[in-house]
């Protein structure tokens, strides 16, 4: 009788664990894709600043960081 309970419990537990591991992996990949998209948007925003004056570097960094944080907030991930 104990053997049957063990077999039944393992038959229920193994598919549940494999499904939950796949779901966690998929969620992690979504975060990585969202972060990559935010970096892309930040780079595009930083490249939109003209480099013709002396404060261009600081402006590029500030604009890129603002765009990155805004995108992360919209995507629901932490920056």
N, CA, C and O atoms as a Maestro MAE file, in Angstrom:
{
 s_m_m2io_version
 :::
 2.0.0
}

f_m_ct {
 s_m_title
 :::
 protein
 m_atom[316] {
  # First column is atom index #
  i_m_mmod_type
  r_m_x_coord
  r_m_y_coord
  r_m_z_coord
  i_m_residue_number
  s_m_chain_name
  s_m_pdb_residue_name
  s_m_pdb_atom_name
  i_m_atomic_number
  :::
  1 25 0.821 -1.199 0.000 1 A "UNK " " N  " 7
  2 3 0.000 0.000 0.000 1 A "UNK " " CA " 6
  3 2 0.870 1.270 0.000 1 A "UNK " " C  " 6
  4 15 0.586 2.226 -0.722 1 A "UNK " " O  " 8
  5 25 1.922 1.263 0.815 2 A "UNK " " N  " 7
  6 3 2.823 2.415 0.864 2 A "UNK " " CA " 6
  7 2 3.487 2.645 -0.484 2 A "UNK " " C  " 6
  8 15 3.695 3.785 -0.897 2 A "UNK " " O  " 8
  9 25 3.820 1.552 -1.167 3 A "UNK " " N  " 7
  10 3 4.462 1.653 -2.474 3 A "UNK " " CA " 6
  11 2 3.541 2.337 -3.475 3 A "UNK " " C  " 6
  12 15 3.999 3.142 -4.286 3 A "UNK " " O  " 8
  13 25 2.266 2.030 -3.428 4 A "UNK " " N  " 7
  14 3 1.295 2.646 -4.343 4 A "UNK " " CA " 6
  15 2 1.146 4.141 -4.071 4 A "UNK " " C  " 6
  16 15 1.034 4.936 -5.004 4 A "UNK " " O  " 8
  17 25 1.144 4.522 -2.799 5 A "UNK " " N  " 7
  18 3 1.053 5.945 -2.460 5 A "UNK " " CA " 6
  19 2 2.268 6.708 -2.983 5 A "UNK " " C  " 6
  20 15 2.141 7.804 -3.529 5 A "UNK " " O  " 8
  21 25 3.440 6.114 -2.809 6 A "UNK " " N  " 7
  22 3 4.662 6.753 -3.275 6 A "UNK " " CA " 6
  23 2 4.654 6.902 -4.786 6 A "UNK " " C  " 6
  24 15 5.032 7.949 -5.312 6 A "UNK " " O  " 8
  25 25 4.229 5.875 -5.475 7 A "UNK " " N  " 7
  26 3 4.152 5.919 -6.928 7 A "UNK " " CA " 6
  27 2 3.142 6.968 -7.388 7 A "UNK " " C  " 6
  28 15 3.408 7.711 -8.332 7 A "UNK " " O  " 8
  29 25 2.011 7.030 -6.740 8 A "UNK " " N  " 7
  30 3 0.988 8.007 -7.091 8 A "UNK " " CA " 6
  31 2 1.468 9.431 -6.832 8 A "UNK " " C  " 6
  32 15 1.250 10.319 -7.657 8 A "UNK " " O  " 8
  33 25 2.118 9.653 -5.696 9 A "UNK " " N  " 7
  34 3 2.613 10.992 -5.362 9 A "UNK " " CA " 6
  35 2 3.688 11.433 -6.339 9 A "UNK " " C  " 6
  36 15 3.698 12.588 -6.767 9 A "UNK " " O  " 8
  37 25 4.588 10.537 -6.696 10 A "UNK " " N  " 7
  38 3 5.635 10.918 -7.641 10 A "UNK " " CA " 6
  39 2 5.064 11.138 -9.037 10 A "UNK " " C  " 6
  40 15 5.565 11.984 -9.779 10 A "UNK " " O  " 8
  41 25 4.030 10.398 -9.406 11 A "UNK " " N  " 7
  42 3 3.402 10.586 -10.712 11 A "UNK " " CA " 6
  43 2 2.737 11.962 -10.806 11 A "UNK " " C  " 6
  44 15 2.674 12.543 -11.889 11 A "UNK " " O  " 8
  45 25 2.250 12.477 -9.700 12 A "UNK " " N  " 7
  46 3 1.652 13.805 -9.699 12 A "UNK " " CA " 6
  47 2 2.701 14.910 -9.562 12 A "UNK " " C  " 6
  48 15 2.534 15.996 -10.117 12 A "UNK " " O  " 8
  49 25 3.765 14.641 -8.837 13 A "UNK " " N  " 7
  50 3 4.752 15.663 -8.532 13 A "UNK " " CA " 6
  51 2 5.689 15.963 -9.704 13 A "UNK " " C  " 6
  52 15 6.027 17.124 -9.932 13 A "UNK " " O  " 8
  53 25 6.107 14.963 -10.435 14 A "UNK " " N  " 7
  54 3 7.087 15.148 -11.505 14 A "UNK " " CA " 6
  55 2 6.562 16.070 -12.612 14 A "UNK " " C  " 6
  56 15 7.281 16.995 -12.990 14 A "UNK " " O  " 8
  57 25 5.369 15.876 -13.145 15 A "UNK " " N  " 7
  58 3 4.894 16.811 -14.180 15 A "UNK " " CA " 6
  59 2 4.696 18.241 -13.652 15 A "UNK " " C  " 6
  60 15 4.912 19.214 -14.375 15 A "UNK " " O  " 8
  61 25 4.290 18.351 -12.401 16 A "UNK " " N  " 7
  62 3 4.110 19.682 -11.823 16 A "UNK " " CA " 6
  63 2 5.433 20.426 -11.745 16 A "UNK " " C  " 6
  64 15 5.499 21.605 -12.091 16 A "UNK " " O  " 8
  65 25 6.479 19.758 -11.298 17 A "UNK " " N  " 7
  66 3 7.788 20.397 -11.187 17 A "UNK " " CA " 6
  67 2 8.341 20.785 -12.556 17 A "UNK " " C  " 6
  68 15 8.899 21.871 -12.709 17 A "UNK " " O  " 8
  69 25 8.196 19.928 -13.533 18 A "UNK " " N  " 7
  70 3 8.719 20.253 -14.861 18 A "UNK " " CA " 6
  71 2 7.966 21.429 -15.475 18 A "UNK " " C  " 6
  72 15 8.568 22.245 -16.173 18 A "UNK " " O  " 8
  73 25 6.688 21.528 -15.230 19 A "UNK " " N  " 7
  74 3 5.902 22.648 -15.749 19 A "UNK " " CA " 6
  75 2 6.294 23.951 -15.061 19 A "UNK " " C  " 6
  76 15 6.418 24.984 -15.720 19 A "UNK " " O  " 8
  77 25 6.489 23.916 -13.758 20 A "UNK " " N  " 7
  78 3 6.830 25.142 -13.048 20 A "UNK " " CA " 6
  79 2 8.235 25.616 -13.408 20 A "UNK " " C  " 6
  80 15 8.469 26.823 -13.469 20 A "UNK " " O  " 8
  81 25 9.166 24.716 -13.644 21 A "UNK " " N  " 7
  82 3 10.513 25.112 -14.047 21 A "UNK " " CA " 6
  83 2 10.507 25.768 -15.421 21 A "UNK " " C  " 6
  84 15 11.233 26.736 -15.648 21 A "UNK " " O  " 8
  85 25 9.706 25.257 -16.328 22 A "UNK " " N  " 7
  86 3 9.607 25.855 -17.657 22 A "UNK " " CA " 6
  87 2 8.985 27.245 -17.573 22 A "UNK " " C  " 6
  88 15 9.396 28.150 -18.299 22 A "UNK " " O  " 8
  89 25 8.009 27.422 -16.703 23 A "UNK " " N  " 7
  90 3 7.366 28.733 -16.556 23 A "UNK " " CA " 6
  91 2 8.340 29.751 -15.989 23 A "UNK " " C  " 6
  92 15 8.339 30.904 -16.420 23 A "UNK " " O  " 8
  93 25 9.170 29.356 -15.035 24 A "UNK " " N  " 7
  94 3 10.150 30.276 -14.476 24 A "UNK " " CA " 6
  95 2 11.191 30.653 -15.514 24 A "UNK " " C  " 6
  96 15 11.607 31.810 -15.571 24 A "UNK " " O  " 8
  97 25 11.615 29.720 -16.322 25 A "UNK " " N  " 7
  98 3 12.600 29.993 -17.360 25 A "UNK " " CA " 6
  99 2 12.019 30.944 -18.407 25 A "UNK " " C  " 6
  100 15 12.708 31.857 -18.862 25 A "UNK " " O  " 8
  101 25 10.783 30.741 -18.786 26 A "UNK " " N  " 7
  102 3 10.146 31.620 -19.769 26 A "UNK " " CA " 6
  103 2 10.019 33.042 -19.230 26 A "UNK " " C  " 6
  104 15 10.211 34.007 -19.970 26 A "UNK " " O  " 8
  105 25 9.697 33.172 -17.946 27 A "UNK " " N  " 7
  106 3 9.566 34.503 -17.365 27 A "UNK " " CA " 6
  107 2 10.915 35.208 -17.350 27 A "UNK " " C  " 6
  108 15 10.988 36.405 -17.628 27 A "UNK " " O  " 8
  109 25 11.974 34.492 -17.033 28 A "UNK " " N  " 7
  110 3 13.299 35.095 -16.997 28 A "UNK " " CA " 6
  111 2 13.699 35.576 -18.388 28 A "UNK " " C  " 6
  112 15 14.319 36.630 -18.524 28 A "UNK " " O  " 8
  113 25 13.354 34.820 -19.411 29 A "UNK " " N  " 7
  114 3 13.692 35.235 -20.767 29 A "UNK " " CA " 6
  115 2 12.903 36.480 -21.158 29 A "UNK " " C  " 6
  116 15 13.416 37.324 -21.893 29 A "UNK " " O  " 8
  117 25 11.671 36.612 -20.684 30 A "UNK " " N  " 7
  118 3 10.894 37.800 -20.991 30 A "UNK " " CA " 6
  119 2 11.526 39.039 -20.365 30 A "UNK " " C  " 6
  120 15 11.520 40.109 -20.974 30 A "UNK " " O  " 8
  121 25 12.067 38.908 -19.165 31 A "UNK " " N  " 7
  122 3 12.718 40.033 -18.504 31 A "UNK " " CA " 6
  123 2 13.967 40.428 -19.281 31 A "UNK " " C  " 6
  124 15 14.248 41.613 -19.455 31 A "UNK " " O  " 8
  125 25 14.709 39.437 -19.744 32 A "UNK " " N  " 7
  126 3 15.913 39.743 -20.515 32 A "UNK " " CA " 6
  127 2 15.565 40.435 -21.824 32 A "UNK " " C  " 6
  128 15 16.264 41.358 -22.242 32 A "UNK " " O  " 8
  129 25 14.502 40.001 -22.470 33 A "UNK " " N  " 7
  130 3 14.085 40.639 -23.719 33 A "UNK " " CA " 6
  131 2 13.600 42.058 -23.464 33 A "UNK " " C  " 6
  132 15 13.880 42.961 -24.252 33 A "UNK " " O  " 8
  133 25 12.874 42.261 -22.368 34 A "UNK " " N  " 7
  134 3 12.396 43.603 -22.038 34 A "UNK " " CA " 6
  135 2 13.566 44.521 -21.717 34 A "UNK " " C  " 6
  136 15 13.568 45.685 -22.119 34 A "UNK " " O  " 8
  137 25 14.555 44.013 -21.002 35 A "UNK " " N  " 7
  138 3 15.728 44.830 -20.673 35 A "UNK " " CA " 6
  139 2 16.514 45.190 -21.928 35 A "UNK " " C  " 6
  140 15 17.021 46.305 -22.049 35 A "UNK " " O  " 8
  141 25 16.614 44.246 -22.862 36 A "UNK " " N  " 7
  142 3 17.311 44.517 -24.126 36 A "UNK " " CA " 6
  143 2 16.583 45.599 -24.924 36 A "UNK " " C  " 6
  144 15 17.216 46.464 -25.529 36 A "UNK " " O  " 8
  145 25 15.271 45.546 -24.921 37 A "UNK " " N  " 7
  146 3 14.492 46.570 -25.615 37 A "UNK " " CA " 6
  147 2 14.685 47.935 -24.957 37 A "UNK " " C  " 6
  148 15 14.754 48.951 -25.648 37 A "UNK " " O  " 8
  149 25 14.773 47.964 -23.639 38 A "UNK " " N  " 7
  150 3 14.995 49.234 -22.943 38 A "UNK " " CA " 6
  151 2 16.376 49.796 -23.260 38 A "UNK " " C  " 6
  152 15 16.524 51.006 -23.432 38 A "UNK " " O  " 8
  153 25 17.383 48.938 -23.339 39 A "UNK " " N  " 7
  154 3 18.715 49.406 -23.724 39 A "UNK " " CA " 6
  155 2 18.713 49.955 -25.142 39 A "UNK " " C  " 6
  156 15 19.367 50.958 -25.429 39 A "UNK " " O  " 8
  157 25 17.978 49.296 -26.024 40 A "UNK " " N  " 7
  158 3 17.902 49.776 -27.405 40 A "UNK " " CA " 6
  159 2 17.271 51.160 -27.457 40 A "UNK " " C  " 6
  160 15 17.764 52.043 -28.159 40 A "UNK " " O  " 8
  161 25 16.186 51.353 -26.720 41 A "UNK " " N  " 7
  162 3 15.522 52.658 -26.693 41 A "UNK " " CA " 6
  163 2 16.406 53.729 -26.058 41 A "UNK " " C  " 6
  164 15 16.411 54.876 -26.505 41 A "UNK " " O  " 8
  165 25 17.156 53.358 -25.016 42 A "UNK " " N  " 7
  166 3 18.047 54.311 -24.367 42 A "UNK " " CA " 6
  167 2 19.174 54.735 -25.302 42 A "UNK " " C  " 6
  168 15 19.540 55.910 -25.340 42 A "UNK " " O  " 8
  169 25 19.721 53.795 -26.048 43 A "UNK " " N  " 7
  170 3 20.773 54.132 -27.005 43 A "UNK " " CA " 6
  171 2 20.252 55.025 -28.116 43 A "UNK " " C  " 6
  172 15 20.944 55.942 -28.558 43 A "UNK " " O  " 8
  173 25 19.039 54.761 -28.567 44 A "UNK " " N  " 7
  174 3 18.451 55.602 -29.603 44 A "UNK " " CA " 6
  175 2 18.228 57.021 -29.083 44 A "UNK " " C  " 6
  176 15 18.466 57.992 -29.801 44 A "UNK " " O  " 8
  177 25 17.775 57.140 -27.847 45 A "UNK " " N  " 7
  178 3 17.561 58.472 -27.267 45 A "UNK " " CA " 6
  179 2 18.887 59.207 -27.072 45 A "UNK " " C  " 6
  180 15 18.976 60.410 -27.315 45 A "UNK " " O  " 8
  181 25 19.905 58.485 -26.637 46 A "UNK " " N  " 7
  182 3 21.208 59.113 -26.417 46 A "UNK " " CA " 6
  183 2 21.837 59.557 -27.723 46 A "UNK " " C  " 6
  184 15 22.520 60.580 -27.763 46 A "UNK " " O  " 8
  185 25 21.625 58.819 -28.772 47 A "UNK " " N  " 7
  186 3 22.195 59.181 -30.072 47 A "UNK " " CA " 6
  187 2 21.456 60.338 -30.739 47 A "UNK " " C  " 6
  188 15 21.940 60.893 -31.726 47 A "UNK " " O  " 8
  189 25 20.299 60.705 -30.215 48 A "UNK " " N  " 7
  190 3 19.539 61.803 -30.819 48 A "UNK " " CA " 6
  191 2 20.077 63.170 -30.406 48 A "UNK " " C  " 6
  192 15 19.693 64.180 -30.996 48 A "UNK " " O  " 8
  193 25 20.954 63.223 -29.409 49 A "UNK " " N  " 7
  194 3 21.518 64.500 -28.955 49 A "UNK " " CA " 6
  195 2 22.630 64.916 -29.908 49 A "UNK " " C  " 6
  196 15 23.483 64.105 -30.270 49 A "UNK " " O  " 8
  197 25 22.615 66.179 -30.310 50 A "UNK " " N  " 7
  198 3 23.682 66.664 -31.191 50 A "UNK " " CA " 6
  199 2 24.966 66.821 -30.379 50 A "UNK " " C  " 6
  200 15 24.923 67.170 -29.199 50 A "UNK " " O  " 8
  201 25 26.093 66.565 -31.007 51 A "UNK " " N  " 7
  202 3 27.377 66.596 -30.316 51 A "UNK " " CA " 6
  203 2 28.147 67.881 -30.608 51 A "UNK " " C  " 6
  204 15 29.368 67.906 -30.454 51 A "UNK " " O  " 8
  205 25 27.483 68.920 -31.015 52 A "UNK " " N  " 7
  206 3 28.152 70.144 -31.427 52 A "UNK " " CA " 6
  207 2 28.565 71.072 -30.293 52 A "UNK " " C  " 6
  208 15 29.229 72.075 -30.552 52 A "UNK " " O  " 8
  209 25 28.203 70.782 -29.054 53 A "UNK " " N  " 7
  210 3 28.591 71.680 -27.966 53 A "UNK " " CA " 6
  211 2 29.269 70.889 -26.849 53 A "UNK " " C  " 6
  212 15 29.257 69.658 -26.859 53 A "UNK " " O  " 8
  213 25 29.851 71.587 -25.902 54 A "UNK " " N  " 7
  214 3 30.722 70.951 -24.911 54 A "UNK " " CA " 6
  215 2 29.975 70.073 -23.899 54 A "UNK " " C  " 6
  216 15 30.568 69.139 -23.360 54 A "UNK " " O  " 8
  217 25 28.720 70.338 -23.631 55 A "UNK " " N  " 7
  218 3 27.966 69.561 -22.645 55 A "UNK " " CA " 6
  219 2 27.224 68.379 -23.228 55 A "UNK " " C  " 6
  220 15 26.313 67.840 -22.600 55 A "UNK " " O  " 8
  221 25 27.607 67.973 -24.423 56 A "UNK " " N  " 7
  222 3 26.863 66.908 -25.106 56 A "UNK " " CA " 6
  223 2 26.963 65.570 -24.382 56 A "UNK " " C  " 6
  224 15 25.994 64.811 -24.355 56 A "UNK " " O  " 8
  225 25 28.106 65.276 -23.803 57 A "UNK " " N  " 7
  226 3 28.274 63.976 -23.138 57 A "UNK " " CA " 6
  227 2 27.338 63.840 -21.944 57 A "UNK " " C  " 6
  228 15 26.681 62.812 -21.782 57 A "UNK " " O  " 8
  229 25 27.278 64.853 -21.127 58 A "UNK " " N  " 7
  230 3 26.396 64.815 -19.959 58 A "UNK " " CA " 6
  231 2 24.928 64.739 -20.388 58 A "UNK " " C  " 6
  232 15 24.137 64.009 -19.791 58 A "UNK " " O  " 8
  233 25 24.576 65.494 -21.418 59 A "UNK " " N  " 7
  234 3 23.196 65.456 -21.911 59 A "UNK " " CA " 6
  235 2 22.849 64.084 -22.485 59 A "UNK " " C  " 6
  236 15 21.748 63.578 -22.265 59 A "UNK " " O  " 8
  237 25 23.777 63.487 -23.214 60 A "UNK " " N  " 7
  238 3 23.533 62.155 -23.776 60 A "UNK " " CA " 6
  239 2 23.322 61.137 -22.666 60 A "UNK " " C  " 6
  240 15 22.408 60.316 -22.738 60 A "UNK " " O  " 8
  241 25 24.167 61.189 -21.636 61 A "UNK " " N  " 7
  242 3 24.031 60.237 -20.536 61 A "UNK " " CA " 6
  243 2 22.720 60.431 -19.793 61 A "UNK " " C  " 6
  244 15 22.045 59.459 -19.453 61 A "UNK " " O  " 8
  245 25 22.361 61.672 -19.542 62 A "UNK " " N  " 7
  246 3 21.120 61.954 -18.823 62 A "UNK " " CA " 6
  247 2 19.903 61.522 -19.633 62 A "UNK " " C  " 6
  248 15 18.978 60.915 -19.095 62 A "UNK " " O  " 8
  249 25 19.906 61.831 -20.911 63 A "UNK " " N  " 7
  250 3 18.769 61.467 -21.754 63 A "UNK " " CA " 6
  251 2 18.653 59.946 -21.901 63 A "UNK " " C  " 6
  252 15 17.551 59.399 -21.861 63 A "UNK " " O  " 8
  253 25 19.779 59.276 -22.068 64 A "UNK " " N  " 7
  254 3 19.763 57.822 -22.177 64 A "UNK " " CA " 6
  255 2 19.280 57.155 -20.900 64 A "UNK " " C  " 6
  256 15 18.506 56.200 -20.950 64 A "UNK " " O  " 8
  257 25 19.733 57.654 -19.759 65 A "UNK " " N  " 7
  258 3 19.307 57.073 -18.479 65 A "UNK " " CA " 6
  259 2 17.830 57.324 -18.221 65 A "UNK " " C  " 6
  260 15 17.132 56.438 -17.729 65 A "UNK " " O  " 8
  261 25 17.346 58.504 -18.542 66 A "UNK " " N  " 7
  262 3 15.922 58.785 -18.387 66 A "UNK " " CA " 6
  263 2 15.072 57.878 -19.271 66 A "UNK " " C  " 6
  264 15 14.041 57.363 -18.841 66 A "UNK " " O  " 8
  265 25 15.517 57.690 -20.512 67 A "UNK " " N  " 7
  266 3 14.768 56.824 -21.423 67 A "UNK " " CA " 6
  267 2 14.788 55.388 -20.928 67 A "UNK " " C  " 6
  268 15 13.781 54.687 -21.029 67 A "UNK " " O  " 8
  269 25 15.916 54.940 -20.395 68 A "UNK " " N  " 7
  270 3 16.021 53.569 -19.882 68 A "UNK " " CA " 6
  271 2 15.106 53.358 -18.681 68 A "UNK " " C  " 6
  272 15 14.405 52.349 -18.602 68 A "UNK " " O  " 8
  273 25 15.110 54.306 -17.747 69 A "UNK " " N  " 7
  274 3 14.257 54.181 -16.559 69 A "UNK " " CA " 6
  275 2 12.779 54.241 -16.923 69 A "UNK " " C  " 6
  276 15 11.974 53.497 -16.362 69 A "UNK " " O  " 8
  277 25 12.416 55.112 -17.848 70 A "UNK " " N  " 7
  278 3 11.015 55.185 -18.285 70 A "UNK " " CA " 6
  279 2 10.573 53.868 -18.922 70 A "UNK " " C  " 6
  280 15 9.471 53.383 -18.667 70 A "UNK " " O  " 8
  281 25 11.438 53.303 -19.744 71 A "UNK " " N  " 7
  282 3 11.098 52.043 -20.403 71 A "UNK " " CA " 6
  283 2 10.964 50.919 -19.378 71 A "UNK " " C  " 6
  284 15 10.038 50.111 -19.460 71 A "UNK " " O  " 8
  285 25 11.876 50.864 -18.423 72 A "UNK " " N  " 7
  286 3 11.803 49.824 -17.390 72 A "UNK " " CA " 6
  287 2 10.524 49.953 -16.578 72 A "UNK " " C  " 6
  288 15 9.901 48.950 -16.230 72 A "UNK " " O  " 8
  289 25 10.134 51.176 -16.279 73 A "UNK " " N  " 7
  290 3 8.899 51.387 -15.523 73 A "UNK " " CA " 6
  291 2 7.694 50.923 -16.333 73 A "UNK " " C  " 6
  292 15 6.775 50.316 -15.784 73 A "UNK " " O  " 8
  293 25 7.692 51.207 -17.640 74 A "UNK " " N  " 7
  294 3 6.583 50.773 -18.498 74 A "UNK " " CA " 6
  295 2 6.528 49.257 -18.639 74 A "UNK " " C  " 6
  296 15 5.447 48.672 -18.705 74 A "UNK " " O  " 8
  297 25 7.711 48.617 -18.687 75 A "UNK " " N  " 7
  298 3 7.778 47.163 -18.845 75 A "UNK " " CA " 6
  299 2 7.522 46.425 -17.534 75 A "UNK " " C  " 6
  300 15 7.266 45.221 -17.539 75 A "UNK " " O  " 8
  301 25 7.591 47.137 -16.422 76 A "UNK " " N  " 7
  302 3 7.359 46.506 -15.130 76 A "UNK " " CA " 6
  303 2 8.563 45.771 -14.585 76 A "UNK " " C  " 6
  304 15 8.421 44.824 -13.812 76 A "UNK " " O  " 8
  305 25 9.764 46.209 -14.988 77 A "UNK " " N  " 7
  306 3 10.982 45.598 -14.460 77 A "UNK " " CA " 6
  307 2 11.758 46.676 -13.703 77 A "UNK " " C  " 6
  308 15 11.525 47.871 -13.886 77 A "UNK " " O  " 8
  309 25 12.679 46.238 -12.856 78 A "UNK " " N  " 7
  310 3 13.468 47.232 -12.134 78 A "UNK " " CA " 6
  311 2 14.684 47.620 -12.962 78 A "UNK " " C  " 6
  312 15 15.268 46.770 -13.636 78 A "UNK " " O  " 8
  313 25 15.072 48.878 -12.922 79 A "UNK " " N  " 7
  314 3 16.215 49.336 -13.733 79 A "UNK " " CA " 6
  315 2 17.541 48.811 -13.249 79 A "UNK " " C  " 6
  316 15 18.578 49.117 -13.837 79 A "UNK " " O  " 8
  :::
 }
 m_bond[315] {
  # First column is bond index #
  i_m_from
  i_m_to
  i_m_order
  :::
  1 1 2 1
  2 2 3 1
  3 3 4 2
  4 3 5 1
  5 5 6 1
  6 6 7 1
  7 7 8 2
  8 7 9 1
  9 9 10 1
  10 10 11 1
  11 11 12 2
  12 11 13 1
  13 13 14 1
  14 14 15 1
  15 15 16 2
  16 15 17 1
  17 17 18 1
  18 18 19 1
  19 19 20 2
  20 19 21 1
  21 21 22 1
  22 22 23 1
  23 23 24 2
  24 23 25 1
  25 25 26 1
  26 26 27 1
  27 27 28 2
  28 27 29 1
  29 29 30 1
  30 30 31 1
  31 31 32 2
  32 31 33 1
  33 33 34 1
  34 34 35 1
  35 35 36 2
  36 35 37 1
  37 37 38 1
  38 38 39 1
  39 39 40 2
  40 39 41 1
  41 41 42 1
  42 42 43 1
  43 43 44 2
  44 43 45 1
  45 45 46 1
  46 46 47 1
  47 47 48 2
  48 47 49 1
  49 49 50 1
  50 50 51 1
  51 51 52 2
  52 51 53 1
  53 53 54 1
  54 54 55 1
  55 55 56 2
  56 55 57 1
  57 57 58 1
  58 58 59 1
  59 59 60 2
  60 59 61 1
  61 61 62 1
  62 62 63 1
  63 63 64 2
  64 63 65 1
  65 65 66 1
  66 66 67 1
  67 67 68 2
  68 67 69 1
  69 69 70 1
  70 70 71 1
  71 71 72 2
  72 71 73 1
  73 73 74 1
  74 74 75 1
  75 75 76 2
  76 75 77 1
  77 77 78 1
  78 78 79 1
  79 79 80 2
  80 79 81 1
  81 81 82 1
  82 82 83 1
  83 83 84 2
  84 83 85 1
  85 85 86 1
  86 86 87 1
  87 87 88 2
  88 87 89 1
  89 89 90 1
  90 90 91 1
  91 91 92 2
  92 91 93 1
  93 93 94 1
  94 94 95 1
  95 95 96 2
  96 95 97 1
  97 97 98 1
  98 98 99 1
  99 99 100 2
  100 99 101 1
  101 101 102 1
  102 102 103 1
  103 103 104 2
  104 103 105 1
  105 105 106 1
  106 106 107 1
  107 107 108 2
  108 107 109 1
  109 109 110 1
  110 110 111 1
  111 111 112 2
  112 111 113 1
  113 113 114 1
  114 114 115 1
  115 115 116 2
  116 115 117 1
  117 117 118 1
  118 118 119 1
  119 119 120 2
  120 119 121 1
  121 121 122 1
  122 122 123 1
  123 123 124 2
  124 123 125 1
  125 125 126 1
  126 126 127 1
  127 127 128 2
  128 127 129 1
  129 129 130 1
  130 130 131 1
  131 131 132 2
  132 131 133 1
  133 133 134 1
  134 134 135 1
  135 135 136 2
  136 135 137 1
  137 137 138 1
  138 138 139 1
  139 139 140 2
  140 139 141 1
  141 141 142 1
  142 142 143 1
  143 143 144 2
  144 143 145 1
  145 145 146 1
  146 146 147 1
  147 147 148 2
  148 147 149 1
  149 149 150 1
  150 150 151 1
  151 151 152 2
  152 151 153 1
  153 153 154 1
  154 154 155 1
  155 155 156 2
  156 155 157 1
  157 157 158 1
  158 158 159 1
  159 159 160 2
  160 159 161 1
  161 161 162 1
  162 162 163 1
  163 163 164 2
  164 163 165 1
  165 165 166 1
  166 166 167 1
  167 167 168 2
  168 167 169 1
  169 169 170 1
  170 170 171 1
  171 171 172 2
  172 171 173 1
  173 173 174 1
  174 174 175 1
  175 175 176 2
  176 175 177 1
  177 177 178 1
  178 178 179 1
  179 179 180 2
  180 179 181 1
  181 181 182 1
  182 182 183 1
  183 183 184 2
  184 183 185 1
  185 185 186 1
  186 186 187 1
  187 187 188 2
  188 187 189 1
  189 189 190 1
  190 190 191 1
  191 191 192 2
  192 191 193 1
  193 193 194 1
  194 194 195 1
  195 195 196 2
  196 195 197 1
  197 197 198 1
  198 198 199 1
  199 199 200 2
  200 199 201 1
  201 201 202 1
  202 202 203 1
  203 203 204 2
  204 203 205 1
  205 205 206 1
  206 206 207 1
  207 207 208 2
  208 207 209 1
  209 209 210 1
  210 210 211 1
  211 211 212 2
  212 211 213 1
  213 213 214 1
  214 214 215 1
  215 215 216 2
  216 215 217 1
  217 217 218 1
  218 218 219 1
  219 219 220 2
  220 219 221 1
  221 221 222 1
  222 222 223 1
  223 223 224 2
  224 223 225 1
  225 225 226 1
  226 226 227 1
  227 227 228 2
  228 227 229 1
  229 229 230 1
  230 230 231 1
  231 231 232 2
  232 231 233 1
  233 233 234 1
  234 234 235 1
  235 235 236 2
  236 235 237 1
  237 237 238 1
  238 238 239 1
  239 239 240 2
  240 239 241 1
  241 241 242 1
  242 242 243 1
  243 243 244 2
  244 243 245 1
  245 245 246 1
  246 246 247 1
  247 247 248 2
  248 247 249 1
  249 249 250 1
  250 250 251 1
  251 251 252 2
  252 251 253 1
  253 253 254 1
  254 254 255 1
  255 255 256 2
  256 255 257 1
  257 257 258 1
  258 258 259 1
  259 259 260 2
  260 259 261 1
  261 261 262 1
  262 262 263 1
  263 263 264 2
  264 263 265 1
  265 265 266 1
  266 266 267 1
  267 267 268 2
  268 267 269 1
  269 269 270 1
  270 270 271 1
  271 271 272 2
  272 271 273 1
  273 273 274 1
  274 274 275 1
  275 275 276 2
  276 275 277 1
  277 277 278 1
  278 278 279 1
  279 279 280 2
  280 279 281 1
  281 281 282 1
  282 282 283 1
  283 283 284 2
  284 283 285 1
  285 285 286 1
  286 286 287 1
  287 287 288 2
  288 287 289 1
  289 289 290 1
  290 290 291 1
  291 291 292 2
  292 291 293 1
  293 293 294 1
  294 294 295 1
  295 295 296 2
  296 295 297 1
  297 297 298 1
  298 298 299 1
  299 299 300 2
  300 299 301 1
  301 301 302 1
  302 302 303 1
  303 303 304 2
  304 303 305 1
  305 305 306 1
  306 306 307 1
  307 307 308 2
  308 307 309 1
  309 309 310 1
  310 310 311 1
  311 311 312 2
  312 311 313 1
  313 313 314 1
  314 314 315 1
  315 315 316 2
  :::
 }
}
